[in-house]
Every structure is written in C-alpha cells, then in structure tokens.
Amino acid sequence: MLFESDKVMFEIYRETEYSGKYRVVYFTELQDHNKETEINHALAGEHFFDGFIKNFRKDEAKEIIQTLLARLNEGERLDPQDVERALGEHIA
C-alpha cells in the first residue's frame, strides 16, 4: 500500500486560452509561489488524463509523460488508455 507521500498527483490537460498545447501539472510538487497559477491554468484547460505516479522512479515516469506530450503536441492522436499503457508500472 502506498502512502500519500509515496506518489505524485498529476494532470495532463490542453490549454484552451493560450497556445492549445498539451501540458502537465504535478499538483503535489507545486510550491506556494506557483500553486495558484498552475492550478488555475489546469482548471481553465481541457482535461485529458489524471492520476498518480509512484514517487519511486518518478523521473522515468516524467520522461514518459514528456514524450507523450510531445507526441500530442505534434498532432498525434492518443487516448487516455494510451497514456495509462505507456506509464504502466509507474502508475500508483
């Protein structure tokens, strides 16, 4: 069983007010100085996928997410199940 401190909550969303690009926000890693701004950007965007990644090897999971974002932003059509499959064992 994972504790809250053992996982990172994130959301992938598409900006609707600015560039239309897909972005990710790692909610549990936000600091006080950027928390409100980042949460507001995510809330204003179009939800695509959210979940938790394990804190253990989270850098690998973040690399996978960045690769997925690049593919989405290049116009490739992915669905949330593709994200879940790509993250595989990294999902908490």
Backbone hydrogen bonds, N-H to C=O, Kabsch-Sander energy under -0.5 kcal/mol:
donor,donor_aa,acceptor,acceptor_aa,energy
6,D,3,F,-2.0
7,K,4,E,-1.3
8,V,53,I,-2.9
10,F,51,G,-2.7
11,E,25,V,-1.9
12,I,49,F,-3.8
13,Y,11,E,-0.5
13,Y,23,R,-2.4
14,R,46,E,-2.4
15,E,13,Y,-0.5
15,E,21,K,-3.0
23,R,13,Y,-3.2
25,V,11,E,-2.2
27,F,9,M,-0.9
27,F,25,V,-0.9
28,T,9,M,-1.0
29,E,26,Y,-1.7
30,L,27,F,-1.4
34,N,31,Q,-1.1
35,K,31,Q,-1.7
38,E,34,N,-2.4
39,I,35,K,-2.4
40,N,36,E,-2.4
41,H,37,T,-2.2
42,A,38,E,-2.1
43,L,39,I,-2.6
44,A,40,N,-2.0
45,G,41,H,-1.0
46,E,14,R,-3.0
47,H,45,G,-0.7
48,F,12,I,-2.3
49,F,12,I,-2.0
51,G,10,F,-2.0
53,I,8,V,-2.3
54,K,90,H,-3.0
55,N,6,D,-3.4
58,K,55,N,-1.6
60,E,57,R,-0.6
61,A,57,R,-1.5
62,K,58,K,-2.7
63,E,59,D,-1.8
64,I,60,E,-2.0
65,I,61,A,-2.4
66,Q,62,K,-2.6
67,T,63,E,-2.2
68,L,64,I,-2.4
69,L,65,I,-2.6
70,A,66,Q,-2.3
71,R,67,T,-2.2
72,L,68,L,-2.6
73,N,69,L,-3.0
74,E,70,A,-1.2
75,G,72,L,-1.6
76,E,71,R,-2.2
78,L,76,E,-0.7
82,D,79,D,-1.5
83,V,79,D,-1.3
84,E,80,P,-2.3
85,R,81,Q,-2.5
86,A,82,D,-2.4
87,L,83,V,-2.3
88,G,84,E,-1.9
90,H,87,L,-2.9
91,I,88,G,-1.5
92,A,52,F,-2.3
